[in-house]
């Protein structure tokens, strides 16, 4: 845990929407200015409700799309589209839906070898097969699975295959885009344990995107809470979970079910809807739904402030709540 | 049940589920499709072995046997089982030789139209918006013409012959493949496995051919089977209008046209080639429907 393997500064992505012959397209601000650092062997979790820009962040980090603004650097070197080809093998992704992420017409062996066929033409076929088989064992699948097609596997097994494919190129960063939310709870823990195990063995940096706080509590080291394309709170997991400073984080935490019925549980119910990302309010994006909002919140956008645990709020909650 | 080797495989044990067997299971459900498949097989057999099946040279004229009726009618004999045409040629032999021509037309037209259509469709599916729009508008223009009319125009420009008729029909049929391929490509492109291939660094060509195309093939195969019959029908229509195969070629449509004036005197000269067209086209369409049921997962009953 020394130098960050990936650094993002003020990363933003706007999509033009609704442009026609006569009207200028509006900018949909899916992501507006996010900073983070990923360290080898550590997990950064990104949480937030749907539409807050989590998946857009994943697309930027995996170099599928170019950021509208901001910089991404990998091992200290800035990432530009011309270098994508070489940098791709350092950042890989595991998708949410294990049923859509494997090509139904390819055998597992072919799927696992594809990254090598594309990026390592120097390897012989025998080498590729050997590596793919080895990886199959690493993610807990058996030899005989090598020649099967994806439709013959369960969701959990497919997700293992997806993880194996992502690891074929020895990446430094693995983006996990809700990797377990499509799985049964019993399978979820197996996949999570596999991921933790692989991280320890391979010293991977994880960018773990999720809306499920109980999963995040299990796997994360650090946390970014996102709201409408912005980070509203960041910090070490324990600190954020113990004493959230942003009201949104507190509301989010209060919505997670606890397995302990004796703990008195006060659920904060948020009023209203997520504002449209096309037409963002000038002040704090959370102000329309916040129960602590003051007039200032509606006019002036708060910046992330604080030490280790930073929150973007004019009136952050103190430890007492 | 004593030795392990003779114990039959447990029901439902995970064995490679032959894709072919699964296909056959669904195909068999449709009785008409199986019936069509048999007719089509007979048709293909005739086409393949035409030179060995005919009784006479299909263009040879027997001067003593003009318009001889089929064997089951008064005046017929086994020398010409289905009778002769106005020039004394054996109709049975001409029908079998015609099957070969029709099959040839079907195969070539579908191959040309499908390969061209798939290529253009793939390009349109992956191309930037403006190029996609241009390609699709051109296809819409081709589709806006009644297909036979356009084929007629093309043959008029190219000159009447069977080869030119095939080219014309291929051009007319090709937009269907373009649209079908493009639609499947656009649907498949959204899926995560394509994104995964991109993250791994697959080039655009690799994405198109290796990743996406194999997943788009099912509807294209069905379209291929169905347009096989369209090709035969259109070729016969062009032949009938004198724009396709030229006499004395034993092409079914041309045979119809030549015998038109004898329709009242000798029913067999017109009816039999017409029946040949009807039965083969019907059989192929039935088979195509069965293919669609078997290959399109949305229509599958589990």
Contacts between the chains, C-beta under 8 A, distances in Angstrom:
chain1	res1	chain2	res2	distance
A	62	B	199	5.0
A	63	B	199	7.5
A	64	B	195	6.3
A	64	B	198	6.0
A	64	B	199	6.4
A	85	B	201	6.1
A	88	B	199	6.5
A	88	B	200	7.0
A	88	B	201	4.5
A	89	B	201	7.0
A	91	B	199	7.7
A	92	B	199	6.2
A	92	B	200	7.5
A	93	B	195	7.8
A	93	B	196	7.0
A	93	B	199	5.3
A	95	B	192	4.3
A	95	B	195	7.3
A	95	B	196	6.8
A	96	B	192	7.9
A	97	B	192	6.0
A	100	B	191	4.7
A	100	B	192	4.3
A	100	B	193	6.4
A	101	B	191	7.9
A	101	B	192	3.9
A	101	B	193	5.4
A	101	B	196	5.6
A	102	B	193	5.6
A	102	B	196	8.0
A	103	B	193	4.5
A	103	B	197	7.5
A	103	B	211	6.2
A	103	B	214	8.0
A	103	B	215	7.1
A	104	B	193	7.9
A	104	B	215	6.4
A	105	B	214	4.2
A	105	B	215	5.6
A	114	B	197	6.9
A	114	B	200	6.2
A	114	B	202	7.4
A	115	B	200	4.4
A	115	B	201	7.5
A	118	B	200	5.9
A	118	B	201	5.0
A	118	B	202	5.7
A	118	B	203	7.8
A	118	B	206	7.1
A	119	B	200	7.2
A	119	B	201	5.6
A	147	B	16	7.7
A	148	B	16	7.4
A	152	B	14	6.8
A	152	B	17	7.4
A	162	B	196	7.5
A	165	B	196	6.9
A	165	B	200	7.6
A	169	B	200	7.3
